[in-house]
C-alpha cells in the first residue's frame, strides 16, 4: 500500500481492519481506544513455532597471569661472558703483555688455556664480564671462566665490588634489526646479540683465523638507517675507535662491520651506556665481531 494511501486512511480504520483480520468484532470502546491498544487485545495464535531456548553463555576463562598487571614484558637477560653468540668462547682479553710472553695485547684467552710466562714476564688479563682485571708475574697461568690461577708466579686482582656484568635487554615490542628501534637504555631489539659498553671508546676485535683478509672496519648508526659514521683501514685483528672520530650517542644502536674483499665477513651490534656498573677496562670496551 502506498504512502499516500496510508495517509488517507485513519488509524481507527487500520485498527478495525486488524480486528477483522483476526476475527474480532469492532466495538465502540475499540474505536475510542488508543491507536495501538487494540494490539494488546489480539489473541496469540496457538500454532506459532516455539522459539528455541537461548544457549547458555560459556563461562569466561580464568585469566592466567605470568607477570604483574601492567608489567613490561622483557625477556630474561643472560650473562654476557662467555660470548658464544658474539662469535667467541673467550672469557678474557690480554690487556698488556711484556715482550717474550706467549700472548700479545688484544689476544683472546679461553677457559682451561695455559699461559707459561718467563720469570719476569708480566701479563694482564681483562675479563669480558667487565668486572675483573688480573695481573700475573711469572709462572704458569691457568685460565678459568671467572678468574685464573698461577703456579710459580704472582697474581694481583682488581675486582670492582658489587660489579654487575653487562647484559642485553630485549623488549617484546622492539622492531627488527636495521629499523628504528624502541629503546630502553641501552637499546632493545628482537634477536639482537648486542654488546653494551660503559665508555664511548670501543675496541673492535675479530678472530684473524676465521676472518682473514679484513682490510676495513666501518661503523653504522642503526638509528639513522645504517648511515656510516666512521670507517678506517686495518692491518691487525683489532682496532680502537679514535677519540677524534664522531662522538657515539649514548643509547643509540650501532653496528660494526669487518670488510674483506668488498664483503662484510663479520659484524656486531653495540651501544654505549655510561651508567653501567663495570670497570672501565680494556675488556669492558671490546666489541667482538662474529660471522654476519
ChimeraX attribute file (.defattr): number of C-alpha atoms within 10 A of each C-alpha:
attribute: neighborCount
match mode: 1-to-1
recipient: residues
	/A:1	5
	/A:2	6
	/A:3	7
	/A:4	8
	/A:5	8
	/A:6	11
	/A:7	9
	/A:8	8
	/A:9	10
	/A:10	11
	/A:11	15
	/A:12	17
	/A:13	12
	/A:14	14
	/A:15	21
	/A:16	19
	/A:17	14
	/A:18	16
	/A:19	19
	/A:20	12
	/A:21	10
	/A:22	13
	/A:23	11
	/A:24	14
	/A:25	10
	/A:26	15
	/A:27	11
	/A:28	7
	/A:29	9
	/A:30	17
	/A:31	15
	/A:32	10
	/A:33	13
	/A:34	13
	/A:35	15
	/A:36	12
	/A:37	12
	/A:38	18
	/A:39	12
	/A:40	8
	/A:41	11
	/A:42	13
	/A:43	10
	/A:44	9
	/A:45	8
	/A:46	7
	/A:47	6
	/A:48	7
	/A:49	7
	/A:50	7
	/A:51	6
	/A:52	6
	/A:53	6
	/A:54	6
	/A:55	6
	/A:56	6
	/A:57	6
	/A:58	6
	/A:59	6
	/A:60	6
	/A:61	6
	/A:62	6
	/A:63	6
	/A:64	6
	/A:65	7
	/A:66	8
	/A:67	9
	/A:68	8
	/A:69	7
	/A:70	6
	/A:71	8
	/A:72	11
	/A:73	13
	/A:74	12
	/A:75	11
	/A:76	10
	/A:77	11
	/A:78	11
	/A:79	12
	/A:80	21
	/A:81	22
	/A:82	20
	/A:83	17
	/A:84	12
	/A:85	17
	/A:86	23
	/A:87	19
	/A:88	18
	/A:89	16
	/A:90	21
	/A:91	24
	/A:92	33
	/A:93	25
	/A:94	22
	/A:95	21
	/A:96	18
	/A:97	21
	/A:98	17
	/A:99	12
	/A:100	12
	/A:101	16
	/A:102	14
	/A:103	19
	/A:104	16
	/A:105	15
	/A:106	24
	/A:107	19
	/A:108	24
	/A:109	22
	/A:110	17
	/A:111	17
	/A:112	12
	/A:113	12
	/A:114	17
	/A:115	18
	/A:116	18
	/A:117	24
	/A:118	17
	/A:119	12
	/A:120	13
	/A:121	18
	/A:122	21
	/A:123	25
	/A:124	21
	/A:125	29
	/A:126	29
	/A:127	27
	/A:128	28
	/A:129	25
	/A:130	29
	/A:131	24
	/A:132	24
	/A:133	25
	/A:134	20
	/A:135	19
	/A:136	23
	/A:137	21
	/A:138	21
	/A:139	21
	/A:140	19
	/A:141	23
	/A:142	17
	/A:143	20
	/A:144	16
	/A:145	16
	/A:146	15
	/A:147	17
	/A:148	19
	/A:149	16
	/A:150	19
	/A:151	12
	/A:152	13
	/A:153	19
	/A:154	15
	/A:155	19
	/A:156	11
	/A:157	14
	/A:158	12
	/A:159	14
	/A:160	14
	/A:161	11
	/A:162	9
	/A:163	15
	/A:164	15
	/A:165	20
	/A:166	24
	/A:167	18
	/A:168	21
	/A:169	23
	/A:170	22
	/A:171	19
	/A:172	13
	/A:173	15
	/A:174	18
	/A:175	16
	/A:176	13
	/A:177	16
	/A:178	17
	/A:179	14
	/A:180	17
	/A:181	19
	/A:182	14
	/A:183	18
	/A:184	13
	/A:185	16
	/A:186	23
	/A:187	25
	/A:188	28
	/A:189	25
	/A:190	15
	/A:191	12
	/A:192	17
	/A:193	19
	/A:194	26
	/A:195	24
	/A:196	29
	/A:197	26
	/A:198	22
	/A:199	20
	/A:200	18
	/A:201	18
	/A:202	23
	/A:203	18
	/A:204	22
	/A:205	25
	/A:206	28
	/A:207	18
	/A:208	12
	/A:209	8
	/A:210	12
	/A:211	17
	/A:212	12
	/A:213	17
	/A:214	24
	/A:215	16
	/A:216	19
	/A:217	22
	/A:218	17
	/A:219	22
	/A:220	20
	/A:221	21
	/A:222	19
	/A:223	17
	/A:224	15
	/A:225	11
	/A:226	16
	/A:227	13
	/A:228	15
	/A:229	15
	/A:230	16
	/A:231	16
	/A:232	12
	/A:233	13
	/A:234	15
	/A:235	10
	/A:236	12
	/A:237	19
	/A:238	22
	/A:239	19
	/A:240	13
	/A:241	20
	/A:242	14
	/A:243	9
	/A:244	6
	/A:245	11
	/A:246	10
	/A:247	13
	/A:248	19
	/A:249	14
	/A:250	17
	/A:251	19
	/A:252	21
	/A:253	29
	/A:254	27
	/A:255	21
	/A:256	24
	/A:257	25
	/A:258	31
	/A:259	20
	/A:260	16
	/A:261	10
	/A:262	10
	/A:263	11
	/A:264	17
	/A:265	19
	/A:266	24
	/A:267	24
	/A:268	26
	/A:269	24
	/A:270	24
	/A:271	27
	/A:272	25
	/A:273	20
	/A:274	16
	/A:275	11
	/A:276	20
	/A:277	17
	/A:278	23
	/A:279	24
	/A:280	15
	/A:281	19
	/A:282	22
	/A:283	28
	/A:284	28
	/A:285	24
	/A:286	26
	/A:287	26
	/A:288	28
	/A:289	25
	/A:290	22
	/A:291	17
	/A:292	11
